[in-house]
Amino acid sequence: MKRLATLTAIRRLSIASFAVISFWATGALAQVSESAQVPVTAVLQEVRPPLAVVGTEALDFGRVNIPSGIQVGHACVYDIRAIIATQVFVSEVNSAGNLVSSVLPTPSNCEQSGRFQPARFAVTCSPSVAVTVLNSVETNVISGGLSIGRSASVDVAATQRNAPNRVIQLSATGDTIVVTCPDGSAFGSTSGAFDVAIGGKLTVTEVAAAGFQTNIATITLTVSY
């Protein structure tokens, strides 16, 4: 019995010693650690989306007649549409601006001949982004007898690049249109590009001087996102 008691005591002592050693070892391992750090970096740069506009064609009325003066105070009106400009629309108006005739030649001999075309601009932009297109006209004529205004029909038209009859957006009134820049998915479209055509109306009175008018007015086209 005494031997059994001794063995039991030794066993309990061994278990207790193992527990102490295990606790010490575990505690010692938990206190050993290492760490390292690296920074988070980035180069921030400002990227401007592509946006550009270039004037490619002048608004050209060709050869236009000065009213003969037979009808005092009458004027000749020459109107070019922004799209499908197959002809210049010619009319004669009285001093109040009322239509007298659109049958050519009119009583005051209003008539147009030669080459004519709407103004044209080429726009480069970021595909699928809405582009605001603003146009303004500044009259440069010093001598009297000439005035420039908006077409009575289609004044501004955005069309597919190099395809003037494929209309994206148009306006008969106002000076601003909003165009979604083509992404190239539509038939005949060019990704990131479109054209803008601008028509106009030229009014000529009997006091206008004959000769080549090189700079009747200036059309400015401004595009923005």
C-alpha positions, 0 to 999 in steps of 0.5 A: 500500500505504501508503495502504491501511495508513493507511485500515485504521488510521483505521478501527480507530481509529474502531471503538475510539472508537465502542466507548469512546463507547458504553460511556460512554453505556451506563454513564451511562444505567445510573446514572440512576434515580428511585423513589417510595414509597406506604404500604400502609394499612387500617382494621381494624374488629371486626365482631360477627356478628348474634346476638340472642334475645328471649323471646316467650311464657311457659310457660303451664300454664293452669288445673290442679287441686290433688290432692284429698288423698284419696290422701295423698302423691299429686301431679298432674303436668302435662306440655307438650311443646316441639312439637306441643303439642296437649294437656297430658299429665296424670297422677297419681303416688304419693309415690314418683313412680310412675304411679297413673293418666293417665285423667282425672279421676284418683283425686285429681282431677288435670285441666287446662283453659284455654289452655296453651303452651310457652315461646318465644324468637326467635333472630336469627343469622348464616346457616349458622353453628352456634349453641349454644342453652342453656336453664336453669330457676330456680324462683321459688316460695317456698311449697311444693307446686309444682315445675318440671322438664323435659318427659318427651317433647320438652323443647327444639325449634328450629323455623322462624320462625313455623312451630312444626311445622317442626322444625330440631333438638330434644332430649328430654333435656339443656339444650343443642342446636346449631342451624345458623342457617337460610340461607333455602334450605329451604322455609318457612325465614327466613334468619338467624332461627329460634324455640326452644320449651321445654316443661316439667313442673309437679308439684303436691302437695296442700299447694299454695295455690290462686290465680294463680301468676304466676312459678313459675319463670324460663326463661333461654335463652342463645345463642352461637357 
